[in-house]
């Protein structure tokens, strides 16, 4: 069987449920409201519209894409630019997200490859992921062999039994074993070398904008599996070659409009009301009626809508929604400089070991709009991120100072334009949260949830979890109407080394007799 959308022949496809190919065959086309125009909502809308459902997308912002969206801004000299929340890595094992993007870009030509993800440690040493073998465990062995911070000796010093969960991930079993432990304590318990902790924290924990002491060890293990120990796609990834709206969401919006989808930006949904035929969806513009709905909001939006919708779901379910938490605030700071950054600098550098800066992106190295601006002016476009941060006006100066220390050529650059964003809307995957995390299916068969904070028992995370839950949420409604579902893809939902899987199984407690 050919691998789904990638190179890994052990990747898994879960077929959609059988059914009618188009809702027009039902006699009356069902209607669905999709609340949220981010990755999850746009995926759900695509999946429903392709089966002939009449879809209306409500997005409270004036742009699509959610946390991977972009919007127009102007520099002080009047130059029009597109601002966003910054760097996102589109990994090759993001099969469900790439399936969505292929609807308008079959060969993914609007994505450009970046060959490395270098990480700087506190002593100035750099780990690199370029050129590694793709297949586990040889990728881990090769990485340890050449890493200046995680050596072959460190690999041998790991506590084998305690470290088994990193190589034997399965969902939900891994969460049942590790969700009660925080990521920092787990790495300490397995004797993960202190000098190499930045590898786990920067690549995995900090991707969730969370302090490692506040992140579930199960989430950390799943990330290791998705990106490294469970996939043969490697850690090479792609980035959009133009700003997110132009490269991704404007084409997808056009695709959806041709399939009877009504996209309404700048319209916030305030509540749902259950009625015999479905839902009354309340917005600032009035109330409309739909047969079914998908809530694909961020955590705060989902909590607000559910709290205002007492006729929806059950009391226990609403309590689980109310208990969802967000990760700490983070800073995005973009600088348009009047001179270039040294050509030897990588397009992206992880710097979490030298706080308060978490990474540096050189947008003009990979994004078309920034590249054209730099070519025209002789300057550069630099973006700085600081995660799990305290909202303090001094932080912008502190990350600038760290940039100048790491890239001295920027110290005397004139700032032609700057935009600073503070955000606090990413889900927190805290210790012990998994059991109460709401799932795609809800107590109401006509309502589904989607988003990167929603539970789905597959080894997925971040943007890929958003896309996976979007397809799954649509499948819940399609199955209700007897319509054909869509396939879901993932890396294998088990470790790739059979001997370790058998050893892990032998260590698990057996159920009591009787």
N, C-alpha and C positions, 0 to 999 in steps of 0.2 A: 504494500500500500504506500502511495506517495505521501511524504510528510506534509502536514497542513501549513502552507504558506511559508515554509522555512526549509532548513537543511537537515534538521534532526529527524532521523527516521524512526525514532522511538517516541516522538511527540504523539499526543493522543487526540483523536477526534471523537466527540460524543454526538451522534446524529440527532437531529431534531425529530420530534414526534411526527408520524405520518398524518396527513390530513389533506383537505382541499387546498389547491394552489392559489386560489384567489377568492376573496370575500364576496366578489360579485356573484359567485355561485350559490350564495346563501339566500338570495332573493332580496335581502336588505343588508347594506354594508354597515357593520358595526362602527361606532365612533369611539375614539380614545383620546383623552387628554394626557399629554406628557408634560409634567411640570418640571422645568429645568432644561436649559439648552446647552449643557456641558457635554462631555464625552458620553456619559451614561444616558442622558436624555436623547441625544442625537442618535445614538446606537439603537435605543428602543424605538424611536420614531422611524428609523430606517427599516428595522425588522418588521414593524407593523405595516408600514406603507407598502413594502414590497409584497405583502400578502393581500393588498387591496383594502386595508382598513382606512377609514377616514380619520386622519390624525391632526390634532391641533397642538402645537408646541408653545408653551408659555415660558418666557424667559424674562426675569425681572430686570436684568441689565440690558443695555442698548446693543450688546454684541453677543454672538454665540461663542461657544468653546469653554465656558466656565473658567476654571483655573488655568486652562490652556488657551484662553481667548486673548484678543488684542483690540486696542481701540486707538483712535487718532489723537495725537497731541501735536503741539508746535514748539519748536525751539525758540529762544529769544529773538533770533533773526527772522522768524516767520516760517522757517522750513517745516513742512509737514512730515511727521514721523509716526510710526506705529509703536505704541508702548504695550508691554505685556508684563506678566509676572516672571518672565525670564526663562532660563535654560530648562528644557525638558529633553531627556534622552529616550528616543524611540527604539527600544531594544528589539533585536530580531526575534526574540521569543514572545513578543507581544502579539500573538497570533490573532486574537479577537479584535484588537485595535487595528491591526494592519488589514484585517478583512474588511473593516468599515472603510478605511481610507482607500482600499482598492476599488470601492464603488465608483469613485471619480478619477482614480489614478491607478489603473490596472497594474502598471509596472513600478509603481511607487517612485516615479521619476521626480516628484516634488520633495523627496527626502534625499538628503546628502549624507554620505557616510563620514563618521569621525572614527579614526582608527585607534584612539587611545582614551584613557580615563585616568591620567596621572594623578597621584595623591602625594602631597608633601607632608612630611612629618615634622615634629618640633625641632629635630636636629638638622633639618634641611635636606634629608634624604628623600628620594622620590621613588615610589612604587609605580610600576607601569603594567598595563594589561595587554599591550600591543604584542602581536605575534605569538600568543600562547596557543597550544593545541586546544581544540574545541571540546574534545571528548573527556568527560570525567573517567577516572581520577587523574588522568595525565595532565589536565589543565592545572589542578592543584599542586601536583608534584613539580611541574615546570615552574609554576609561580614561586613556590618555596625555594626552588633551586637557585633562582636568580634574584629574589627579593632581598634588599638590604635590611629589611625590618622583620620579615618572617622567614626564617631559615629552615633548611631541612632538619636541623637539630630541634628546632621548635616544633616541627611537625611530629617528630618522634616523641617529644615530651608531652604532647596532649594526652590527657587522661582518657584512654580509649573508651571505656564504658560510658563515662559521663558525656563524651563528645559524640557518641553514636547518633544522637538526634539530628546532628548537622548533616549526616550522610544517609539517613534513613527516613526522610521526611515523608509523611502522608497526611492528608487533610481529610477529616478533622482530628485524627489521632494525635498528631503532633501538638495541637492546641490542648487536647485533653491531658497531655503529659507536661507541657511546659508553660501553659498560660498563666500559672500562678507564680512564675519567677520572672524577675526583670532581666533585661538583656545584659546589663553590666555584671550582675551577679552570676549569670549563666557563664559568661566568658571567663570570669575569675574561677568558677568551679571546675571548668574543663582545662584550666591551666593555659588558656590562650595567652601568648606572650604579651606583656604590657607594652613593649615597644611597637607591637603590631596592632594594638587595639584600634588605632585610627582606621585600619582597613575595614573592620567590621562597622565601626561607628559612622564613618564618612559615607561608605558605599550603601550601607543598609539603614542603620538607625537614623542618621541625619536626613535620609531621603523622606522620612516621615515627619521631619521638622520637630523631632522629640529628643529630649534628653534620654540617654540609654538607661538611666535608672527609672524612667517612667514608661519604657516600652516593653511590651510582652516579649519574653524570650522566644515564644512560639512564632511570633511575627518575624523576628530576626532569623530563626532557623528556616522558615519558609522562604525568606528573601535569599538566603544562601543557596537554597535548592533551586529557586527559579532562575537565578542569574549565573550560578557557578556549578554546583555539585549535581544538579538534576537536569542540566540542559547541555546539549552539544552545539548550541548556536553561538556560544562564546560571549564575551563581554563587549564585543563591537556593537555599536549602535548608530542610529541615524538621527539627523535633526532636520527640521523643515528648512528648505533652501530659501524661503521667503517668510515674512511674518505669518503667524498662525492664521489670521483671517484669509489672506490671499492664497496661502498654500493649502489650507485644509478646509476651513468652514464655509467660506463663500461658495466653493464648488459643491460641497455637500448640501448646502441650502438650496442651490439650484436644482440638484438631483432630487431633493425631497419635494420641491414645489411641483415638479413634473409628475409627481405621484400623489397628487391631491392633498398635500400636507400644507396646512396653514401655520406659518411661523410668525409668532408675535413677540417681538422683543420690546423691552421697556414696559412689560405688563407683569405685575406681581400677583400670584395667586395667594389669597389670604386664608381660604378655608375650603374644605370639601363637606358636602352634606349628603348623606346616604338617602336615596329615595328608591322606590320599587324598581325602576328601570335602570338604575345605575347611580350616577353622582351628579349633583349640582356643584359646579365649580365656580367659586366666588372670586372675583378680581375687583380691582378698583374701578374697572369699566362696567361691571355688572355681573350677572350670573348666567352661566350657560350649562347645558345638560349633555352628559356623555354616558355611554354604556359602560365604560371602564376607564381606569386611570393608572398612570405610572408616576410615582413621586420620585424624581431623580434630582433632588435638591442637595445642597450642602447641609452639613449637620445643623447649623443654626436655622436655616430655612425649613428643614424637615421638622424640627422640634416646634417651630412656631405654627406651621400649618396644622400639624397633628393636634397640638394643644387647643387650637381654635376649631377643631372638628370632632366634637364629642360623640357624634353618631357613627364615626368610622372606627372599625376594628374593635378590639376588646380593651378593657381597663389594663390588663397586664401588658398587652402589646404597647399601649400608649405609654405605660410606665417605662418600658424598655427604650422607647424612642426618647423620652425625656431624660433618660440616664446617659445618653450619648454625650461624649466630651470632645472638645477640640484641642488640638496641639497648641503649644505656646505661640506667641506672635513671632513673625519673622520679617526681616527687612530685605527689600530689593532696591538697589541703588544703581541707576544707569547714568553713565557719564559719556558725553560726547567731547573728546579731547582734540586739541588743535595739532597734534603730532602723532605719529604711529607708535605702537608698542613694538618692541624688539621682535623681529621676524622669527626668532628662534622660540618664542613663547608658544606654548600649546593653546589651541582654541579654548580648552577648558582645563582648569586646575583645581583639584580639591585641596582645601586649606584648613579643614576643621581642626587640625592639630595646632594651629597658630591663631587662637581666638583674638578678637571676636569674629573674624572673617571665616566663612565656610567654603566659599568657592569664588573663583574669578572666571568670567566668560569673556572672550573677545569676539563680539558679535560680528565684526567686519570680516572675520575669518571664515564664516559659514553662512550668514544670512544676507540675502541679496540686497535688501534695502540699506542695511548698515554698510555693506561692501561698497555700494554705489556712492553713499555719502562720503565714506573714507577716500574713495578714489577721486571724488570731485574736490574735496577740501584738503587732502593730504593728512587727515586726522585719523582717529580710531574711535571705536565705540566699545566701552568697557562696562561690564555689569558685575556688581558685587552682591553677594548674598550673606546674610547672617541669620541663623536659625535658633529657635528656642531662646529668643532674645528678650531683653527688657526694653520696653518702649521708652527710650531715653533719647533726647535730642542730640546728646553727645556721641551716640553710636555711629552716625554717619561720618563724623570726623574720625572716629577710631578706625572704621573699616577703610577709609581713604588713606589713613596713615599706614595701615598694614599693607595696602596696595603699593604705596611708595617704597616701603621697606623691601617688599618682594620683587617689585619691578621698578628699580630706581629711575628708569628712563621716563616714568610718568610724573616724577616729583616736580618738575618745572613746567609741566604741561598746563596750558590754559584751558579751563573748563568752558567750552562753548555753550553747553547746555547740560542740565542735570534734572533727573526726575527721581524722587524717592517715594517708595510705597511701603506702607505697613499693612500686613494682613494677618488675620487670625481666624482662618476658616477651614483648616485641614483636620480631618478626623484624627483623634488620638486612639491608638491601639494599646490601651493601658493594661497593666497587669490584672488578670482575672476578668477582663471584660468580655471575652469571647462567648461565654455561655449565654450572655444576655444580648449579644449583638443581634439586631433585627436581620432577618433573612429576606431574600427576594420575595418569597411567598408570604402573604399576610393572612390574618384570620378571615379576610374578605376575599373571595375568589375573583372579584372584579377589580382588585387593587393589587399592585405589585410595587416593590421598591427597587431602586437601582442607584449605584454610586460607589465610590471607592471606600466608603465607610460601611457598606452593607455586606453581610456575611454571605459567602458562597463557598461551598466546600470543594474548592479547586486550588491548586498551588498558583495563585495569581496575586498581584499587588499593584498599587498605585494606578496609573492610567489603564493598565491591563485589567485590573479588577473593575474599574468603571465600565470598560467596554464589555467585559464578560457578564456583569450583572445587567447591563442594558439588553444584550441578546436574551439572557435568561428571563428578564422581566417581560419582554415581549412574548417569549414562548409560553409563559404562564397564561397570558390572555389569549394567545392564538389557540392553545389547547382547549380552552373553554369554549371557543367558537368552532372547534373542529377543523381548524386551519393548520396547514403544515408549519412545523417549527423550523428553526435555524440551528445549524450545528454549533457546538462549543468546542474550543480547542484549548490544549494546555500542554506544558511539559509533563512528563510522566508523574503521576501522583504516588510515587514511591521512589526510594533510593535506587540508584542505577547499579549498585554493587551487590549482587545476590548474596554473597557470603555475609556481608554486613547486615542485610535485611533479615537473614535467618538468625544471626546472632542477636539482633535487636528484639526479634520476636521471642526468642528464648528467655530474654531478660524481663519481659513484661509479666506482671502477675497474672496467674490463671484464675478464671472465675471460680468462686467457691462451689462445691458440689451441691446439688439439690436446688 
